């Protein structure tokens, strides 16, 4: 990571700590007046919040102080296309999770598996489908029959 | 003694034996596939074990755990690509041996090294665990707090390249652990009106997301994914080159002993992991070898030592976990999840509450090695097929198994979304060089840490002096500070260099 990225990471952690300490913990954890530190439910979360502040602040300051001079050369470029592939794979996974309760387990799994195999492999769609159908049936048999696990059923026409 | 026999009966049940055999074989096969390994296999297998009795479930996962580490050596030897990070050192001499047409010999050496290392570590575990557990019953809340702080510090300090990032990950894990209902006062904490969070964040969806899904996302960056490089076909080797003679095995005894010893010690220290053990084992074997010049050229000692070390580390790492409930690595933390799901809380009371099951686990840890030996020797000729599994199909299958497995826990799609969110979190963390292991280990340890800390403060009336009044706690906390100071100093020196 570049020094800017590192400093930004530190800053985000520092701000998260401050948000926790001054906003989230006072609002989201009710502490009775009689609850001293050792029995207060907010005691440990406060320690966590201040650790965030310390670590994030320290990390940001360290990387700002250690930044290379302009003469030291350009910083490495980011690998955005790789990140986009990962996000696309996650989007397929999210679409699969969305379709599960609507289409039911078997159709959604065939679609999800075929889409993911096709996207990751970049080969033929028929190869992906030929793998997806038997594997989805195998999973259904394994989970529903052998292990007795309830699988999502179709909400639209099930 | 009754518990030993009860444990033997639990172990000898056919469900337990079958689960152990299937788990071990799965572990070896998946461990041999580069890109995925026990860190992905154990999370997706966890839900499968929910329907099992505790002993078969634990033996299934322990088989995957131990077999997976050995499996990593197969591709390290056949295609110079370690199946798991723990097998990196095995490539140094394993692949040169394979290039000389001695892949069969190297695979057998790796197999025997793994078995010897694991048997030694299991014996140490059995000899020490119950005694240390009894000793640790003397620990009060102050000592327990100090031990957990030390363990977390050790894990954080060695988990990644940056101490600060390890601390960030552990603190994030601590934050996630406090979400839900406070165990002492029953007050909801940081749930932001989301009622399912009252019971806290689910361990299994988190593990699946952080380790299985994030790995798939990282590998997806390099799409289109192809098969691995061509593996060497063992069937084309001469019988002489495939054979590992007793004389050759005897000549590696020093490397095996040193590798096993290093592995056990590294395993007991939280955070260091199997890859460190393998590297140290390799280094020691080379230093004390009569033929150090052969290392890197295809030395059998160079295969034996790291394989003994990485497998000894896996069983050694179970010691602090069983005795104190402290998982020293993410893999042991995942096993911790399985222990908890089956109502077995690791720690000093484990033997009192579940002695019979623990003895069954011990029998299983020994028996796993015989399964490894039988499968390894019997199916060695088929190993090059494992390498040929298309990675796109494999990753798609792992992804769908993660989703189905997570859903199966409580028939809840919320868990699936939690898993996907943690997949994204894990991916971003790894892209930013923030290690994920401290997050998981802190998530598991922090509830115990918070409980002990608040108990200690209740006893002392809110005074931190309780930690200064207990000699063991003082010693452990001083060791923690010294270790942190050393790491900070080393960090400054390396930055200046």
Interface residues (C-beta under 8 A of the other chain):
Chain A: X1 X5 X9 X10 X13 X20 X24 X25 X28 X29 X30 X31 X35 X36 X37 X38 X39 X40 X41 X42 X43 X44 X45 X48 X51 X52 X55 X56 X58 X59 X62 X66 X79 X82 X83 X85 X86 X87 X88 X89 X90 X93 X94 X96 X97 X100 X101 X105 X109 X112 X113 X116 X117 X119 X120 X121 X122 X123 X128 X131 X132 X135 X136 X139 X143 X147 X148 X149 X150 X151 X152
Chain B: X47 X48 X51 X164 X165 X167 X168 X171 X174 X175 X178 X182 X184 X185 X187 X188 X189 X190 X191 X192 X213 X216 X217 X218 X219 X220 X221 X222 X223 X224 X225 X390 X391 X392 X393 X395 X396 X397 X399 X400 X401 X403 X404 X407 X408 X411 X413 X416 X417 X420 X423 X424 X427 X431 X432 X433 X434 X446 X450 X453 X454 X457 X458 X462 X495
